[in-house]
């Protein structure tokens, strides 16, 4: 007597070309947008660094009154 059971690994579905095109375009757009946000983050850090350099360079210690 054979018992009916669930397979541990389900069979892979048919590779639909339209679904593959959709998945590839989604992954590509996600990657491009992440590169954009990473570059904008780096530009923001560089802007903050330049601002801090100018602020601390121009700021001087308070002088005692003469």
mmCIF file as Biopython writes it, N, C-alpha, C and O atoms, coordinates in Angstrom:
data_model
#
loop_
_atom_site.group_PDB
_atom_site.id
_atom_site.type_symbol
_atom_site.label_atom_id
_atom_site.label_alt_id
_atom_site.label_comp_id
_atom_site.label_asym_id
_atom_site.label_entity_id
_atom_site.label_seq_id
_atom_site.pdbx_PDB_ins_code
_atom_site.Cartn_x
_atom_site.Cartn_y
_atom_site.Cartn_z
_atom_site.occupancy
_atom_site.B_iso_or_equiv
_atom_site.auth_seq_id
_atom_site.auth_asym_id
_atom_site.pdbx_PDB_model_num
ATOM 1   N N  . UNK A ? 1  ? 0.845  -1.180 0.000   1.0 0.0 1  A 1 
ATOM 2   C CA . UNK A ? 1  ? 0.000  0.000  0.000   1.0 0.0 1  A 1 
ATOM 3   C C  . UNK A ? 1  ? 0.889  1.241  0.000   1.0 0.0 1  A 1 
ATOM 4   O O  . UNK A ? 1  ? 1.822  1.330  0.798   1.0 0.0 1  A 1 
ATOM 5   N N  . UNK A ? 2  ? 0.612  2.199  -0.884  1.0 0.0 2  A 1 
ATOM 6   C CA . UNK A ? 2  ? 1.388  3.425  -1.003  1.0 0.0 2  A 1 
ATOM 7   C C  . UNK A ? 2  ? 0.590  4.583  -0.417  1.0 0.0 2  A 1 
ATOM 8   O O  . UNK A ? 2  ? -0.603 4.738  -0.675  1.0 0.0 2  A 1 
ATOM 9   N N  . UNK A ? 3  ? 1.280  5.387  0.375   1.0 0.0 3  A 1 
ATOM 10  C CA . UNK A ? 3  ? 0.628  6.538  0.982   1.0 0.0 3  A 1 
ATOM 11  C C  . UNK A ? 3  ? 0.867  7.771  0.127   1.0 0.0 3  A 1 
ATOM 12  O O  . UNK A ? 3  ? 1.971  8.002  -0.367  1.0 0.0 3  A 1 
ATOM 13  N N  . UNK A ? 4  ? -0.186 8.556  -0.037  1.0 0.0 4  A 1 
ATOM 14  C CA . UNK A ? 4  ? -0.056 9.825  -0.754  1.0 0.0 4  A 1 
ATOM 15  C C  . UNK A ? 4  ? 0.610  10.839 0.167   1.0 0.0 4  A 1 
ATOM 16  O O  . UNK A ? 4  ? 0.226  10.954 1.331   1.0 0.0 4  A 1 
ATOM 17  N N  . UNK A ? 5  ? 1.600  11.575 -0.331  1.0 0.0 5  A 1 
ATOM 18  C CA . UNK A ? 5  ? 2.325  12.518 0.506   1.0 0.0 5  A 1 
ATOM 19  C C  . UNK A ? 5  ? 2.706  13.735 -0.330  1.0 0.0 5  A 1 
ATOM 20  O O  . UNK A ? 5  ? 2.688  13.707 -1.561  1.0 0.0 5  A 1 
ATOM 21  N N  . UNK A ? 6  ? 3.050  14.804 0.384   1.0 0.0 6  A 1 
ATOM 22  C CA . UNK A ? 6  ? 3.502  16.013 -0.285  1.0 0.0 6  A 1 
ATOM 23  C C  . UNK A ? 6  ? 4.960  15.847 -0.671  1.0 0.0 6  A 1 
ATOM 24  O O  . UNK A ? 6  ? 5.760  15.294 0.084   1.0 0.0 6  A 1 
ATOM 25  N N  . UNK A ? 7  ? 5.292  16.332 -1.852  1.0 0.0 7  A 1 
ATOM 26  C CA . UNK A ? 7  ? 6.693  16.380 -2.224  1.0 0.0 7  A 1 
ATOM 27  C C  . UNK A ? 7  ? 7.358  17.507 -1.452  1.0 0.0 7  A 1 
ATOM 28  O O  . UNK A ? 7  ? 6.749  18.551 -1.221  1.0 0.0 7  A 1 
ATOM 29  N N  . UNK A ? 8  ? 8.609  17.299 -1.052  1.0 0.0 8  A 1 
ATOM 30  C CA . UNK A ? 8  ? 9.302  18.347 -0.310  1.0 0.0 8  A 1 
ATOM 31  C C  . UNK A ? 8  ? 9.605  19.529 -1.224  1.0 0.0 8  A 1 
ATOM 32  O O  . UNK A ? 8  ? 9.398  20.678 -0.835  1.0 0.0 8  A 1 
ATOM 33  N N  . UNK A ? 9  ? 10.092 19.259 -2.433  1.0 0.0 9  A 1 
ATOM 34  C CA . UNK A ? 9  ? 10.368 20.308 -3.409  1.0 0.0 9  A 1 
ATOM 35  C C  . UNK A ? 9  ? 9.280  20.269 -4.477  1.0 0.0 9  A 1 
ATOM 36  O O  . UNK A ? 9  ? 9.020  19.238 -5.099  1.0 0.0 9  A 1 
ATOM 37  N N  . UNK A ? 10 ? 8.660  21.423 -4.664  1.0 0.0 10 A 1 
ATOM 38  C CA . UNK A ? 10 ? 7.645  21.497 -5.704  1.0 0.0 10 A 1 
ATOM 39  C C  . UNK A ? 10 ? 8.323  21.591 -7.065  1.0 0.0 10 A 1 
ATOM 40  O O  . UNK A ? 10 ? 9.436  22.109 -7.155  1.0 0.0 10 A 1 
ATOM 41  N N  . UNK A ? 11 ? 7.693  21.112 -8.107  1.0 0.0 11 A 1 
ATOM 42  C CA . UNK A ? 11 ? 8.312  21.238 -9.435  1.0 0.0 11 A 1 
ATOM 43  C C  . UNK A ? 11 ? 8.364  22.704 -9.855  1.0 0.0 11 A 1 
ATOM 44  O O  . UNK A ? 11 ? 7.478  23.491 -9.519  1.0 0.0 11 A 1 
ATOM 45  N N  . UNK A ? 12 ? 9.404  23.055 -10.587 1.0 0.0 12 A 1 
ATOM 46  C CA . UNK A ? 12 ? 9.553  24.430 -11.031 1.0 0.0 12 A 1 
ATOM 47  C C  . UNK A ? 12 ? 8.484  24.758 -12.069 1.0 0.0 12 A 1 
ATOM 48  O O  . UNK A ? 12 ? 8.169  23.919 -12.913 1.0 0.0 12 A 1 
ATOM 49  N N  . UNK A ? 13 ? 7.928  25.954 -12.019 1.0 0.0 13 A 1 
ATOM 50  C CA . UNK A ? 13 ? 6.910  26.311 -13.013 1.0 0.0 13 A 1 
ATOM 51  C C  . UNK A ? 13 ? 7.544  26.569 -14.375 1.0 0.0 13 A 1 
ATOM 52  O O  . UNK A ? 13 ? 8.761  26.710 -14.493 1.0 0.0 13 A 1 
ATOM 53  N N  . UNK A ? 14 ? 6.716  26.627 -15.376 1.0 0.0 14 A 1 
ATOM 54  C CA . UNK A ? 14 ? 7.164  26.946 -16.724 1.0 0.0 14 A 1 
ATOM 55  C C  . UNK A ? 14 ? 7.733  28.357 -16.736 1.0 0.0 14 A 1 
ATOM 56  O O  . UNK A ? 14 ? 7.124  29.279 -16.193 1.0 0.0 14 A 1 
ATOM 57  N N  . UNK A ? 15 ? 8.896  28.529 -17.350 1.0 0.0 15 A 1 
ATOM 58  C CA . UNK A ? 15 ? 9.536  29.837 -17.387 1.0 0.0 15 A 1 
ATOM 59  C C  . UNK A ? 15 ? 8.824  30.707 -18.417 1.0 0.0 15 A 1 
ATOM 60  O O  . UNK A ? 15 ? 9.065  30.599 -19.620 1.0 0.0 15 A 1 
ATOM 61  N N  . UNK A ? 16 ? 7.961  31.553 -17.929 1.0 0.0 16 A 1 
ATOM 62  C CA . UNK A ? 16 ? 7.186  32.428 -18.800 1.0 0.0 16 A 1 
ATOM 63  C C  . UNK A ? 16 ? 8.073  33.572 -19.281 1.0 0.0 16 A 1 
ATOM 64  O O  . UNK A ? 16 ? 8.636  34.286 -18.451 1.0 0.0 16 A 1 
ATOM 65  N N  . UNK A ? 17 ? 8.218  33.772 -20.587 1.0 0.0 17 A 1 
ATOM 66  C CA . UNK A ? 17 ? 9.093  34.851 -21.070 1.0 0.0 17 A 1 
ATOM 67  C C  . UNK A ? 17 ? 8.629  36.231 -20.626 1.0 0.0 17 A 1 
ATOM 68  O O  . UNK A ? 17 ? 9.459  37.085 -20.315 1.0 0.0 17 A 1 
ATOM 69  N N  . UNK A ? 18 ? 7.327  36.465 -20.590 1.0 0.0 18 A 1 
ATOM 70  C CA . UNK A ? 18 ? 6.838  37.777 -20.164 1.0 0.0 18 A 1 
ATOM 71  C C  . UNK A ? 18 ? 7.146  38.015 -18.690 1.0 0.0 18 A 1 
ATOM 72  O O  . UNK A ? 18 ? 7.524  39.121 -18.301 1.0 0.0 18 A 1 
ATOM 73  N N  . UNK A ? 19 ? 6.986  36.983 -17.875 1.0 0.0 19 A 1 
ATOM 74  C CA . UNK A ? 19 ? 7.313  37.131 -16.461 1.0 0.0 19 A 1 
ATOM 75  C C  . UNK A ? 19 ? 8.814  37.356 -16.273 1.0 0.0 19 A 1 
ATOM 76  O O  . UNK A ? 19 ? 9.223  38.123 -15.401 1.0 0.0 19 A 1 
ATOM 77  N N  . UNK A ? 20 ? 9.631  36.693 -17.085 1.0 0.0 20 A 1 
ATOM 78  C CA . UNK A ? 20 ? 11.073 36.900 -16.987 1.0 0.0 20 A 1 
ATOM 79  C C  . UNK A ? 20 ? 11.447 38.319 -17.395 1.0 0.0 20 A 1 
ATOM 80  O O  . UNK A ? 20 ? 12.303 38.940 -16.766 1.0 0.0 20 A 1 
ATOM 81  N N  . UNK A ? 21 ? 10.801 38.843 -18.458 1.0 0.0 21 A 1 
ATOM 82  C CA . UNK A ? 21 ? 11.065 40.221 -18.867 1.0 0.0 21 A 1 
ATOM 83  C C  . UNK A ? 21 ? 10.648 41.193 -17.778 1.0 0.0 21 A 1 
ATOM 84  O O  . UNK A ? 21 ? 11.357 42.161 -17.504 1.0 0.0 21 A 1 
ATOM 85  N N  . UNK A ? 22 ? 9.506  40.942 -17.157 1.0 0.0 22 A 1 
ATOM 86  C CA . UNK A ? 22 ? 9.033  41.815 -16.086 1.0 0.0 22 A 1 
ATOM 87  C C  . UNK A ? 22 ? 9.986  41.757 -14.898 1.0 0.0 22 A 1 
ATOM 88  O O  . UNK A ? 22 ? 10.331 42.789 -14.322 1.0 0.0 22 A 1 
ATOM 89  N N  . UNK A ? 23 ? 10.409 40.558 -14.534 1.0 0.0 23 A 1 
ATOM 90  C CA . UNK A ? 23 ? 11.312 40.406 -13.391 1.0 0.0 23 A 1 
ATOM 91  C C  . UNK A ? 23 ? 12.655 41.065 -13.674 1.0 0.0 23 A 1 
ATOM 92  O O  . UNK A ? 23 ? 13.206 41.742 -12.806 1.0 0.0 23 A 1 
ATOM 93  N N  . UNK A ? 24 ? 13.193 40.872 -14.889 1.0 0.0 24 A 1 
ATOM 94  C CA . UNK A ? 24 ? 14.481 41.465 -15.222 1.0 0.0 24 A 1 
ATOM 95  C C  . UNK A ? 24 ? 14.402 42.982 -15.201 1.0 0.0 24 A 1 
ATOM 96  O O  . UNK A ? 24 ? 15.300 43.639 -14.676 1.0 0.0 24 A 1 
ATOM 97  N N  . UNK A ? 25 ? 13.341 43.546 -15.764 1.0 0.0 25 A 1 
ATOM 98  C CA . UNK A ? 25 ? 13.222 45.003 -15.780 1.0 0.0 25 A 1 
ATOM 99  C C  . UNK A ? 25 ? 13.045 45.546 -14.368 1.0 0.0 25 A 1 
ATOM 100 O O  . UNK A ? 25 ? 13.581 46.603 -14.037 1.0 0.0 25 A 1 
ATOM 101 N N  . UNK A ? 26 ? 12.295 44.826 -13.532 1.0 0.0 26 A 1 
ATOM 102 C CA . UNK A ? 26 ? 12.121 45.262 -12.142 1.0 0.0 26 A 1 
ATOM 103 C C  . UNK A ? 26 ? 13.457 45.264 -11.409 1.0 0.0 26 A 1 
ATOM 104 O O  . UNK A ? 26 ? 13.776 46.222 -10.705 1.0 0.0 26 A 1 
ATOM 105 N N  . UNK A ? 27 ? 14.242 44.195 -11.570 1.0 0.0 27 A 1 
ATOM 106 C CA . UNK A ? 27 ? 15.539 44.113 -10.894 1.0 0.0 27 A 1 
ATOM 107 C C  . UNK A ? 27 ? 16.481 45.192 -11.416 1.0 0.0 27 A 1 
ATOM 108 O O  . UNK A ? 27 ? 17.218 45.799 -10.638 1.0 0.0 27 A 1 
ATOM 109 N N  . UNK A ? 28 ? 16.465 45.442 -12.743 1.0 0.0 28 A 1 
ATOM 110 C CA . UNK A ? 28 ? 17.353 46.438 -13.326 1.0 0.0 28 A 1 
ATOM 111 C C  . UNK A ? 28 ? 16.998 47.838 -12.832 1.0 0.0 28 A 1 
ATOM 112 O O  . UNK A ? 28 ? 17.886 48.609 -12.467 1.0 0.0 28 A 1 
ATOM 113 N N  . UNK A ? 29 ? 15.715 48.170 -12.818 1.0 0.0 29 A 1 
ATOM 114 C CA . UNK A ? 29 ? 15.296 49.498 -12.355 1.0 0.0 29 A 1 
ATOM 115 C C  . UNK A ? 29 ? 15.611 49.656 -10.874 1.0 0.0 29 A 1 
ATOM 116 O O  . UNK A ? 29 ? 16.027 50.733 -10.447 1.0 0.0 29 A 1 
ATOM 117 N N  . UNK A ? 30 ? 15.420 48.606 -10.086 1.0 0.0 30 A 1 
ATOM 118 C CA . UNK A ? 30 ? 15.752 48.655 -8.660  1.0 0.0 30 A 1 
ATOM 119 C C  . UNK A ? 30 ? 17.244 48.911 -8.469  1.0 0.0 30 A 1 
ATOM 120 O O  . UNK A ? 30 ? 17.632 49.718 -7.625  1.0 0.0 30 A 1 
ATOM 121 N N  . UNK A ? 31 ? 18.081 48.229 -9.248  1.0 0.0 31 A 1 
ATOM 122 C CA . UNK A ? 31 ? 19.528 48.398 -9.134  1.0 0.0 31 A 1 
ATOM 123 C C  . UNK A ? 31 ? 19.941 49.812 -9.523  1.0 0.0 31 A 1 
ATOM 124 O O  . UNK A ? 31 ? 20.755 50.431 -8.838  1.0 0.0 31 A 1 
ATOM 125 N N  . UNK A ? 32 ? 19.386 50.325 -10.618 1.0 0.0 32 A 1 
ATOM 126 C CA . UNK A ? 32 ? 19.732 51.673 -11.063 1.0 0.0 32 A 1 
ATOM 127 C C  . UNK A ? 32 ? 19.301 52.705 -10.028 1.0 0.0 32 A 1 
ATOM 128 O O  . UNK A ? 32 ? 20.049 53.640 -9.743  1.0 0.0 32 A 1 
ATOM 129 N N  . UNK A ? 33 ? 18.116 52.550 -9.467  1.0 0.0 33 A 1 
ATOM 130 C CA . UNK A ? 33 ? 17.659 53.510 -8.458  1.0 0.0 33 A 1 
ATOM 131 C C  . UNK A ? 33 ? 18.513 53.426 -7.195  1.0 0.0 33 A 1 
ATOM 132 O O  . UNK A ? 33 ? 18.781 54.453 -6.571  1.0 0.0 33 A 1 
ATOM 133 N N  . UNK A ? 34 ? 18.943 52.232 -6.808  1.0 0.0 34 A 1 
ATOM 134 C CA . UNK A ? 34 ? 19.810 52.126 -5.641  1.0 0.0 34 A 1 
ATOM 135 C C  . UNK A ? 34 ? 21.158 52.791 -5.905  1.0 0.0 34 A 1 
ATOM 136 O O  . UNK A ? 34 ? 21.708 53.435 -5.012  1.0 0.0 34 A 1 
ATOM 137 N N  . UNK A ? 35 ? 21.700 52.647 -7.116  1.0 0.0 35 A 1 
ATOM 138 C CA . UNK A ? 35 ? 22.943 53.335 -7.443  1.0 0.0 35 A 1 
ATOM 139 C C  . UNK A ? 35 ? 22.748 54.843 -7.360  1.0 0.0 35 A 1 
ATOM 140 O O  . UNK A ? 35 ? 23.624 55.555 -6.870  1.0 0.0 35 A 1 
ATOM 141 N N  . UNK A ? 36 ? 21.607 55.336 -7.834  1.0 0.0 36 A 1 
ATOM 142 C CA . UNK A ? 36 ? 21.320 56.771 -7.769  1.0 0.0 36 A 1 
ATOM 143 C C  . UNK A ? 36 ? 21.268 57.239 -6.321  1.0 0.0 36 A 1 
ATOM 144 O O  . UNK A ? 36 ? 21.883 58.248 -5.975  1.0 0.0 36 A 1 
ATOM 145 N N  . UNK A ? 37 ? 20.541 56.518 -5.471  1.0 0.0 37 A 1 
ATOM 146 C CA . UNK A ? 37 ? 20.422 56.943 -4.081  1.0 0.0 37 A 1 
ATOM 147 C C  . UNK A ? 37 ? 21.757 56.856 -3.350  1.0 0.0 37 A 1 
ATOM 148 O O  . UNK A ? 37 ? 22.051 57.698 -2.502  1.0 0.0 37 A 1 
ATOM 149 N N  . UNK A ? 38 ? 22.564 55.855 -3.666  1.0 0.0 38 A 1 
ATOM 150 C CA . UNK A ? 38 ? 23.881 55.750 -3.035  1.0 0.0 38 A 1 
ATOM 151 C C  . UNK A ? 38 ? 24.760 56.922 -3.449  1.0 0.0 38 A 1 
ATOM 152 O O  . UNK A ? 38 ? 25.470 57.489 -2.619  1.0 0.0 38 A 1 
ATOM 153 N N  . UNK A ? 39 ? 24.718 57.293 -4.741  1.0 0.0 39 A 1 
ATOM 154 C CA . UNK A ? 39 ? 25.516 58.426 -5.192  1.0 0.0 39 A 1 
ATOM 155 C C  . UNK A ? 39 ? 25.030 59.726 -4.571  1.0 0.0 39 A 1 
ATOM 156 O O  . UNK A ? 39 ? 25.846 60.578 -4.218  1.0 0.0 39 A 1 
ATOM 157 N N  . UNK A ? 40 ? 23.722 59.897 -4.429  1.0 0.0 40 A 1 
ATOM 158 C CA . UNK A ? 40 ? 23.204 61.105 -3.787  1.0 0.0 40 A 1 
ATOM 159 C C  . UNK A ? 40 ? 23.599 61.146 -2.310  1.0 0.0 40 A 1 
ATOM 160 O O  . UNK A ? 40 ? 23.869 62.218 -1.769  1.0 0.0 40 A 1 
ATOM 161 N N  . UNK A ? 41 ? 23.632 59.990 -1.661  1.0 0.0 41 A 1 
ATOM 162 C CA . UNK A ? 41 ? 24.076 59.937 -0.267  1.0 0.0 41 A 1 
ATOM 163 C C  . UNK A ? 41 ? 25.543 60.328 -0.153  1.0 0.0 41 A 1 
ATOM 164 O O  . UNK A ? 41 ? 25.924 61.056 0.763   1.0 0.0 41 A 1 
ATOM 165 N N  . UNK A ? 42 ? 26.369 59.846 -1.081  1.0 0.0 42 A 1 
ATOM 166 C CA . UNK A ? 42 ? 27.782 60.214 -1.069  1.0 0.0 42 A 1 
ATOM 167 C C  . UNK A ? 42 ? 27.964 61.702 -1.328  1.0 0.0 42 A 1 
ATOM 168 O O  . UNK A ? 42 ? 28.813 62.340 -0.705  1.0 0.0 42 A 1 
ATOM 169 N N  . UNK A ? 43 ? 27.173 62.266 -2.247  1.0 0.0 43 A 1 
ATOM 170 C CA . UNK A ? 43 ? 27.255 63.701 -2.503  1.0 0.0 43 A 1 
ATOM 171 C C  . UNK A ? 43 ? 26.831 64.497 -1.272  1.0 0.0 43 A 1 
ATOM 172 O O  . UNK A ? 43 ? 27.424 65.532 -0.969  1.0 0.0 43 A 1 
ATOM 173 N N  . UNK A ? 44 ? 25.809 64.021 -0.563  1.0 0.0 44 A 1 
ATOM 174 C CA . UNK A ? 44 ? 25.363 64.707 0.649   1.0 0.0 44 A 1 
ATOM 175 C C  . UNK A ? 44 ? 26.453 64.661 1.719   1.0 0.0 44 A 1 
ATOM 176 O O  . UNK A ? 44 ? 26.708 65.668 2.380   1.0 0.0 44 A 1 
ATOM 177 N N  . UNK A ? 45 ? 27.095 63.514 1.898   1.0 0.0 45 A 1 
ATOM 178 C CA . UNK A ? 45 ? 28.179 63.429 2.879   1.0 0.0 45 A 1 
ATOM 179 C C  . UNK A ? 45 ? 29.330 64.357 2.512   1.0 0.0 45 A 1 
ATOM 180 O O  . UNK A ? 45 ? 29.920 64.996 3.383   1.0 0.0 45 A 1 
ATOM 181 N N  . UNK A ? 46 ? 29.651 64.431 1.213   1.0 0.0 46 A 1 
ATOM 182 C CA . UNK A ? 46 ? 30.716 65.318 0.779   1.0 0.0 46 A 1 
ATOM 183 C C  . UNK A ? 46 ? 30.338 66.778 1.023   1.0 0.0 46 A 1 
ATOM 184 O O  . UNK A ? 46 ? 31.180 67.580 1.428   1.0 0.0 46 A 1 
ATOM 185 N N  . UNK A ? 47 ? 29.068 67.123 0.775   1.0 0.0 47 A 1 
ATOM 186 C CA . UNK A ? 47 ? 28.608 68.489 1.026   1.0 0.0 47 A 1 
ATOM 187 C C  . UNK A ? 47 ? 28.690 68.813 2.509   1.0 0.0 47 A 1 
ATOM 188 O O  . UNK A ? 47 ? 29.124 69.904 2.876   1.0 0.0 47 A 1 
ATOM 189 N N  . UNK A ? 48 ? 28.283 67.885 3.366   1.0 0.0 48 A 1 
ATOM 190 C CA . UNK A ? 48 ? 28.381 68.105 4.811   1.0 0.0 48 A 1 
ATOM 191 C C  . UNK A ? 48 ? 29.833 68.259 5.251   1.0 0.0 48 A 1 
ATOM 192 O O  . UNK A ? 48 ? 30.145 69.089 6.105   1.0 0.0 48 A 1 
ATOM 193 N N  . UNK A ? 49 ? 30.718 67.454 4.665   1.0 0.0 49 A 1 
ATOM 194 C CA . UNK A ? 49 ? 32.138 67.548 5.025   1.0 0.0 49 A 1 
ATOM 195 C C  . UNK A ? 49 ? 32.699 68.913 4.643   1.0 0.0 49 A 1 
ATOM 196 O O  . UNK A ? 49 ? 33.414 69.530 5.433   1.0 0.0 49 A 1 
ATOM 197 N N  . UNK A ? 50 ? 32.382 69.393 3.433   1.0 0.0 50 A 1 
ATOM 198 C CA . UNK A ? 50 ? 32.869 70.707 3.015   1.0 0.0 50 A 1 
ATOM 199 C C  . UNK A ? 50 ? 32.297 71.813 3.891   1.0 0.0 50 A 1 
ATOM 200 O O  . UNK A ? 50 ? 33.004 72.758 4.241   1.0 0.0 50 A 1 
ATOM 201 N N  . UNK A ? 51 ? 31.021 71.698 4.246   1.0 0.0 51 A 1 
ATOM 202 C CA . UNK A ? 51 ? 30.409 72.706 5.100   1.0 0.0 51 A 1 
ATOM 203 C C  . UNK A ? 51 ? 31.088 72.723 6.471   1.0 0.0 51 A 1 
ATOM 204 O O  . UNK A ? 51 ? 31.383 73.790 7.009   1.0 0.0 51 A 1 
ATOM 205 N N  . UNK A ? 52 ? 31.335 71.535 7.032   1.0 0.0 52 A 1 
ATOM 206 C CA . UNK A ? 52 ? 31.983 71.469 8.344   1.0 0.0 52 A 1 
ATOM 207 C C  . UNK A ? 52 ? 33.398 72.025 8.274   1.0 0.0 52 A 1 
ATOM 208 O O  . UNK A ? 52 ? 33.843 72.698 9.204   1.0 0.0 52 A 1 
ATOM 209 N N  . UNK A ? 53 ? 34.115 71.752 7.182   1.0 0.0 53 A 1 
ATOM 210 C CA . UNK A ? 53 ? 35.471 72.286 7.047   1.0 0.0 53 A 1 
ATOM 211 C C  . UNK A ? 53 ? 35.459 73.805 7.008   1.0 0.0 53 A 1 
ATOM 212 O O  . UNK A ? 53 ? 36.277 74.448 7.666   1.0 0.0 53 A 1 
ATOM 213 N N  . UNK A ? 54 ? 34.542 74.382 6.248   1.0 0.0 54 A 1 
ATOM 214 C CA . UNK A ? 54 ? 34.503 75.846 6.171   1.0 0.0 54 A 1 
ATOM 215 C C  . UNK A ? 54 ? 34.044 76.456 7.491   1.0 0.0 54 A 1 
ATOM 216 O O  . UNK A ? 54 ? 34.553 77.501 7.895   1.0 0.0 54 A 1 
ATOM 217 N N  . UNK A ? 55 ? 33.090 75.818 8.168   1.0 0.0 55 A 1 
ATOM 218 C CA . UNK A ? 55 ? 32.600 76.368 9.434   1.0 0.0 55 A 1 
ATOM 219 C C  . UNK A ? 55 ? 33.704 76.345 10.473  1.0 0.0 55 A 1 
ATOM 220 O O  . UNK A ? 55 ? 33.926 77.342 11.160  1.0 0.0 55 A 1 
ATOM 221 N N  . UNK A ? 56 ? 34.403 75.221 10.601  1.0 0.0 56 A 1 
ATOM 222 C CA . UNK A ? 56 ? 35.437 75.127 11.628  1.0 0.0 56 A 1 
ATOM 223 C C  . UNK A ? 56 ? 36.706 75.885 11.245  1.0 0.0 56 A 1 
ATOM 224 O O  . UNK A ? 56 ? 37.495 76.254 12.115  1.0 0.0 56 A 1 
ATOM 225 N N  . UNK A ? 57 ? 36.905 76.118 9.945   1.0 0.0 57 A 1 
ATOM 226 C CA . UNK A ? 57 ? 38.083 76.874 9.530   1.0 0.0 57 A 1 
ATOM 227 C C  . UNK A ? 57 ? 37.884 78.365 9.814   1.0 0.0 57 A 1 
ATOM 228 O O  . UNK A ? 57 ? 38.807 79.041 10.268  1.0 0.0 57 A 1 
ATOM 229 N N  . UNK A ? 58 ? 36.675 78.876 9.546   1.0 0.0 58 A 1 
ATOM 230 C CA . UNK A ? 58 ? 36.433 80.306 9.737   1.0 0.0 58 A 1 
ATOM 231 C C  . UNK A ? 58 ? 36.139 80.644 11.194  1.0 0.0 58 A 1 
ATOM 232 O O  . UNK A ? 58 ? 36.355 81.782 11.612  1.0 0.0 58 A 1 
ATOM 233 N N  . UNK A ? 59 ? 35.654 79.686 11.973  1.0 0.0 59 A 1 
ATOM 234 C CA . UNK A ? 59 ? 35.354 79.977 13.374  1.0 0.0 59 A 1 
ATOM 235 C C  . UNK A ? 59 ? 36.652 80.091 14.160  1.0 0.0 59 A 1 
ATOM 236 O O  . UNK A ? 59 ? 37.555 79.266 14.016  1.0 0.0 59 A 1 
ATOM 237 N N  . UNK A ? 60 ? 36.734 81.107 14.981  1.0 0.0 60 A 1 
ATOM 238 C CA . UNK A ? 60 ? 37.924 81.296 15.807  1.0 0.0 60 A 1 
ATOM 239 C C  . UNK A ? 60 ? 37.510 81.322 17.272  1.0 0.0 60 A 1 
ATOM 240 O O  . UNK A ? 60 ? 36.339 81.504 17.604  1.0 0.0 60 A 1 
ATOM 241 N N  . UNK A ? 61 ? 38.475 81.140 18.114  1.0 0.0 61 A 1 
ATOM 242 C CA . UNK A ? 61 ? 38.203 81.134 19.548  1.0 0.0 61 A 1 
ATOM 243 C C  . UNK A ? 61 ? 37.787 82.539 19.992  1.0 0.0 61 A 1 
ATOM 244 O O  . UNK A ? 61 ? 38.288 83.529 19.458  1.0 0.0 61 A 1 
ATOM 245 N N  . UNK A ? 62 ? 36.893 82.629 20.946  1.0 0.0 62 A 1 
ATOM 246 C CA . UNK A ? 62 ? 36.493 83.965 21.416  1.0 0.0 62 A 1 
ATOM 247 C C  . UNK A ? 62 ? 37.664 84.690 22.075  1.0 0.0 62 A 1 
ATOM 248 O O  . UNK A ? 62 ? 38.411 84.122 22.872  1.0 0.0 62 A 1 
ATOM 249 N N  . UNK A ? 63 ? 37.792 85.949 21.717  1.0 0.0 63 A 1 
ATOM 250 C CA . UNK A ? 63 ? 38.889 86.761 22.246  1.0 0.0 63 A 1 
ATOM 251 C C  . UNK A ? 63 ? 38.434 87.478 23.519  1.0 0.0 63 A 1 
ATOM 252 O O  . UNK A ? 63 ? 37.278 87.889 23.620  1.0 0.0 63 A 1 
ATOM 253 N N  . UNK A ? 64 ? 39.323 87.625 24.474  1.0 0.0 64 A 1 
ATOM 254 C CA . UNK A ? 64 ? 38.952 88.385 25.682  1.0 0.0 64 A 1 
ATOM 255 C C  . UNK A ? 64 ? 38.759 89.861 25.337  1.0 0.0 64 A 1 
ATOM 256 O O  . UNK A ? 64 ? 39.444 90.388 24.460  1.0 0.0 64 A 1 
ATOM 257 N N  . UNK A ? 65 ? 37.844 90.519 26.012  1.0 0.0 65 A 1 
ATOM 258 C CA . UNK A ? 65 ? 37.632 91.942 25.709  1.0 0.0 65 A 1 
ATOM 259 C C  . UNK A ? 65 ? 38.871 92.769 26.049  1.0 0.0 65 A 1 
ATOM 260 O O  . UNK A ? 65 ? 39.536 92.546 27.061  1.0 0.0 65 A 1 
ATOM 261 N N  . UNK A ? 66 ? 39.151 93.713 25.189  1.0 0.0 66 A 1 
ATOM 262 C CA . UNK A ? 66 ? 40.349 94.541 25.387  1.0 0.0 66 A 1 
ATOM 263 C C  . UNK A ? 66 ? 40.103 95.665 26.373  1.0 0.0 66 A 1 
ATOM 264 O O  . UNK A ? 66 ? 41.008 96.452 26.651  1.0 0.0 66 A 1 
#
